[in-house]
Amino acid sequence: MATFYLLPPRACLDDALAAFLGKLLPGLPVPADAWDRLAERVAPPGVYLVSRDDLPDTTSLPAALADGFGAEPGDRVVEVALGGASRGWVLTGVSGAAAA
């Protein structure tokens, strides 16, 4: 069973990471690929970090995760909101999902 973290758009992630690093290491430049490099190192096997802009707007969320990232029934999805509460659910099929 895999876990998919559905993240805000990449520009929001880049801005949030740059703000954090700016506070932690003031004056140091943030590399343009900082988010991508962090995501590669943070996610363990079976965990996928998916930016909203990596999904098409034309299909349902479960179908987009299945088609683009190989999600299957029983996989967990965590929708992350910057500054807000996250919402988690489990895929019950490609065409729909049930709240967890």
N, C-alpha and C positions, 0 to 999 in steps of 0.2 A: 504494500500500500504506500503510495506516494503522498506528499503534501505539497500543495501549490500555494505560494504566497502571491496573491494578486495585489500588486503594488500600484501606487499612484503613477502618473506619467513620468517618464524619465527626466524631464526638465525639473519637476518638483523634487525628485530624488537627488539630482545633481545640486540643486540649490540648498536642500536640507543638509547634505553631506558637507558642502562648502562652508555653510554657516557653522556647523559643528567643528570642523577642522580649523576654521578661523578663530574660534574661541579656544580650542585646545592648543593650537600652534600658531599664534598670531604672527602675521608677516610672512609666513611661508606660502608659496603659491600652491594651489591645488591642481594636480594634473587633470587634464581634460578627461582621461579615462578612469578617474578615481572610483566612480561608482561601479563600473564594470569589473575592475580589479578587486574591489571589496566583495562584490557579489560572488565572484569565483571562489574566494577564500572562505566565505562565511557559510555557504550552503553545503551541508553534508550530503552524502549520497541519498537519493530518494527525496530530496527537497529541492524545489524549483522556485526561483524568484522570477516572476513574470510581471513586466511593466504593462500597464494598461495600453500603452501605444503599440505593444507587440501583438495585440488582439484585434481582429476585424470588428467593426461596428455592426456588421450586417448579419451576424449569426448570434445564437444564444451563447451565453457565457460557457455553459457546459460543453456545447458543441465546439466552440472556439478552442477551449482547453484540450479537448480530445483530438481535434484535427491538427492543431498546431504544436501540441506538446505531449501527446500520447496519454492524456488523462483517461482513467477508466473508472467504472462504477466502484465505489468503496474508497476512492481517493478523497483526501481531505483538502478543502479549499479554505484559505484564510484571506479575507478581503481586508487589506490594511488601509487605514485612512490617516494621513498626517494630521496630528492634533486632535484626533477623534477616536472613537471606539472601533475596534476591529470586529468583524463578523465572521464566524466560521460555519461551515456546512460540509456535508459529505455528498459526493456525487452519487446519484442513484441510477443515472443513465445519461446517455449523450444528450437527450432532448430535454432533460429536467433534473432538478436537484432538490433534495429535502434539507430543511434546516436541521442543524445539529444541536 
